[in-house]
Amino acid sequence: MERVLAELVTGLRAIGHEVTVIARTCELPASAGVVFHRVPGPGRPFLVAYPWFIVAGSLAVWRWRRGVVQATGAIVLNRVDVIAVHYCHQVGPANPSRSTRLFSWHIKAVRLVKRTAERICYRANRSATFVCVSEGVADEMREHYPQLAGRVITIHNGVDTEAFAPGVRTDEARALRLTLGIAEQRLVAVFVGSEWERKGLQVLIEALALAPDWDLVVAGDGDRPRYEGLAASLGVAQAVRWLGLTRDVQLVYGLADAFVLASSYETFSLVTYEAAASGLPILGTAVSGVRELIRDGQNGFLIAREPRMIAERLERLAAEPALRARMGRAARQSALAFSWQKMVAEHHELYSRLSVAQKT
């Protein structure tokens, strides 16, 4: 979400908009030409930081607001012109990052706070335009906030189709592959993300046991000991490589032959679009955002959270190199329709309409 906001802010500034950011932090270069007003306050824990920002952020908006005002979700109590909806908390799951009782209690409290704040904030902004990041999120908003249905639109997130492209940083990706000890003849599927339970890492490891031609590279953070134990119990411990959190995700796609995400819920899944832009065949469940990208059998496969099905699709890609290459090219073409430039242009059109309305 931070990446999307950064691209939107710098993109709007590049086409001539004056942009002010009101936030706790803002990691943009001084040359971006953006005015930044910092909202002081704690970043953690969430149950303290979030209510604090709602109050402090609302005061900051009241003090510094000008022109068209956009909020990212339910973060202030002011009336604003646009609310960007990356996640509908009335339906979207909230999963603990660790399977302990303390984490479970914490996430239940977080879910309650988020849902309550969302209802209050959205009720106060019935005249706002709600910009959803995918058609799936827009459908959720219309279902759970029917009174706002006429003000819900979709502007898809973008993807950096230059940074994520076939052949980008090839030598570095090859070196990483060697560092991970992956044999040259092995095919590599990649999984990128945290919240491993929701995103289906267990299913992928189980599928790996049925797909002997493939290794799996996992980039992200989660309960690694649990999943290492699962891989060991299935006899595929040597076929799984654990990268942890990494900023060089381009290299992860660069060393891979396919991207797999067996998620039970997404709102857009930027990593899936990045993998597609990198020219990888996509194996993904039909969740929001992903189902708007994948054309089953053309640029990838729509899959269920079922190990045998995933393994069968992987083995088909292993047996048919031409299919793998063709799907990768098609995935790249599909991703090109979701550029950052298009996302910025659609926001520009929206803001222009709202600005005219403010003056009349």
N, C-alpha and C positions, 0 to 999 in steps of 0.2 A: 504494500500500500504506500509506503514511504517513497519507493521508486516511482510509482505512478504519479504521486503528487509532485515530486521533484521535476519530472518530465513535463507535467502540465504547467507548472509555474514558469520554468525556463522557456518552454515553448510559447506561452502567452506573451512573455516579456520580449521574446525574439520577434514577434509580429507586431509589436508596438503597444501592447497593453502596459499600463502602470500596475504593478502587482505589490500588494502588501501581505506579508505572512504573519499571522498571529499564532504562536505555537510555543511549546515548552523548549523545543530545540529546532534548529534549522541548519542542515548541513549543505549549504550552497556556497559556491565561491563568491567572493566580494564582487567579482566582475559580472555576476549575473544581473546586477542592477535591481535587485529586489529589496524592498524595505522590510525589515524584520523587527517585530516587537516581541520580545521574550515574555512568556508567562512564567514567573518563578513558581517553583513548587516541586514536590517529590516526584520521581519517576516510578517508584515502587514503594510499597506493594500496591497492587491495583485497587484494592478496596479503600485505600487512602488517596492514592494519586488521582483516580478518576473523579470522585466527588469534588476534590480540591480543584481540579482543572475546570469542571463545569462551572463552579462559582467564579474562580479567578479569570477563566477564559471569557465568561459572559461579561464581566466588568471590563475586560480589555477590548472586547468587540464594541461595547457601548462607548468606550473612550475613543477608539481609533477607526471606527467603521467609516467607510466612504465607498461610493459606487455600488457595484453589485457584490454582495457578500455570499460566499459559499462556505458551508461547514462540511466537515467530513464525518458523517454519521451524527449520532446524538451526543454532541460534545459541548454545546452551549444552550442556554435557555432563551437567548434573544430570538426575535423573528429575523430570519435570513431569507435570501432570495433563492438559494440553491442548497440542497443537501445531497452530497454524494453518498450513495448507499453501496458500500462494499460488502455488507453482510446484514441480513435481516435476523435480528437476535430472537424474534418470536419463533423462528423455525430452525435456524442454524444451530448445530450442536456446539457444546463447549466441553472439550475433552481435557482431562487432567494430563499433564506431561509425565506423571509418574503414577503407577498403580498402587498408591498407598491411601490409607483412610484420610490422612491430613490433606493430601492433594484433592481427594474427592470432595471433602467438605468445603474446601476453599473454592473449587470450581462451581459448586452449587450456589454458593453465595455470590460469586461473580456473575453467574447466569441471571440470578434474580435481580441484581443491581442493573445489569445491562438492559434487561427486558423492561424493567420499570422506567428507567431513564429514557429509553427509546420511545415508549408510549407517551411520556410527558412531553418530550421534545417535539415529537412529530405532531402531537395534538396542538401544540402552540404554533405550529408552522403549516397550517392547512393551506395557506396561499403560496407556499414555496413550490419550486419544481424539484422533484426527487429524481436524481440521475443515477440509474442503476448500472452496474458494470457488466451485466449480462442479461439476456432475456429471462433466464431462470430466476435471478434475483428480482427482476421486475414482476414476474408472475407471483413470487412470494409476497411482495409488497402489496399487490392488488388483492391478494387473498386475505392477508392479515390486517390491511388498512384499506378496506373498500371505499371509505370516504375520501381517500386520496387517489383513487385509481385514475382519475382524469388528469392528474398532475405527475404521473409516473412515466418516465421515458428511459430509453436505454442508450448509453454511449459506452461502447466497449472499451476496456483498457487497451492500451497499445503494447507493442513489443519492439524492442530495438533490433530491427532486421539487418543492421550493419554489424553490430557487435556480435549478434548471434546469426551466423551464416556458415554454410559448409566450408571447411578448409581454414577457418579462422584459428590462428595460433596452433597450426598442425604439429610443428616440432615440439612445442611444449606439451601438447596433449599426448604425443607419442612418448615423451620422457616420463610423464606421469603414469602412463600405462606400464612402462618398465619398472618404475618405482614401486608400483602396486604388485609387481610380480605376475602380471597377466601374460600368459604365453601368446605368441604372435597369432597362432591359429584359432585362439578362443574368441567366440563372439561375446559381446558385452551388452547387457541391458543395464540401464541406469534408472535409479529411483532418487528423486530430489525432493526433500521436504522434511518437516518435523511433524509432530502429532502422528506418530507412526501407526497407531491403532486405527485411527480414522482413515488414513491414507492407504491402508491395506498392505503394509509391509509383511505381515505374517502370511498373507495369502501368496505374496510373491515368493517368499522363501519356500513355501510349500510347493509352489509351481516349479521352482528351480530344481527340486528333487525329481521332477518328472521331465525336465528338459536338460539332458546331459551335455548338450552342445554349448551351453551358456554359462557365463559368470555374471554376477550381480554386483554393481558398485552402488553403495548407499551414501548419499551426501545429505547431511542434516543431523539433527540432534534428537535423541529419544532414549528410551530405556534399553541401551545397548546390551547389557548383560542378559536380559530376558531374550532378546532376539538372537544373540550369539548362542545361547543355550538351545533355542529352537533349531537353528542351523546345524548345530552339532548333533542333535538328536535325530535329524533327518539325513545325516551324512554329507552335508554340503557346506560345512564350515570353511573348507578351503576355497570354495567357489564364491564366497561373499567377501567383498572388500569394504572396509568402513572408513570413510573420509572425514566424518564429522562435519562441523560447520565450515563452509569455505566461501570466500568471495569470488574465487576463480571458477564459477560454475560453467563458463564457456569451455574450460578444459575438460570438464566432466562430460559434456555433450560431445566434445571433440574426440574422445577416446571410445565412444559408444557406437553400437550398431542398431540400437532401438531404445525407446523410452517407454517405461511402464508406470502407470499410476492406477491402482485399484481402489480409488478413494470412494467412500460412501457419501461424501458431501463436499462440494466446492462451490465457490461463487463465480470464479473466473479461471483460476489456476494458471497464473502467469508462467510458471515453469513449463507447463505443457506447451504453451505458445513459443517459449524460447527454444524448447527442444525441436518443435516443428520448424521454426525458422532456421535452426541449425542443420536441417535436412535429415532428421531421424524419423523413421516410421513410428507412429504413436499407437500404443496400446493403452486405452483408457476407458474407464466406466462412463456411462452416459449421464454425467453430472453437469451442472450449470457451467457454461463456458466451454467445457470440453466437447459436449454434444453439438455445439455451434461450430466447432472446428473440424472434428473428425467426420469424414465420409467413409463409412465402413467398407473395407475392401479396396479403397482407392488410395488414401493417404495414411491408412492405419487400420486398426481394428477396434470396434467397440467390444468391450469385454464385460463379463460379470465377475463378481468377487468369488471366483471358483477356480481353484488351482489347476484342475485338469484342462479347463478351457484356455487359461492363460498359457499353460505349457504347450498345448496344441498349436496355438497361434505363434508362439516363439519357435517351435520346431518347424513350422511351415516356413517361416522367414529364414531359418537356418538352411533348409533344403533348397530354397529358391533365392539365390543371390540377386537375380534380375528383379524379382518382386520387391526385395528389400530396397534396391536402388531406386526402382520406380516409385515406390511409396514415399521414400525420402524426398525425392524431387517434388512429388505432389504435395507433401506436407509443407515444404518450403513455400510453394506457390500459395497455399492456403493461408499461411502466416503473413504473407505480404499484404493481405487485405486488412490487416490489423496493425497498421504502423502508428508510431507516436504522432506523426504529422496529421494523420486522419483524426486521431483522438483530440488533438489540440484544435483542429479546424472545427470540429463539431461543437466543442465548448465555446469557441469564439462566436459561432453563429448563435448559440443559445444566449450568451452574454449580451450580444448586440441587440437581440430582440428584447431582452429584459431591460437593457439600458434605455431603449426607445420608450418602452412602456413606463419607466420611471419618470421620464420627462413629459409625458402626456397626461 
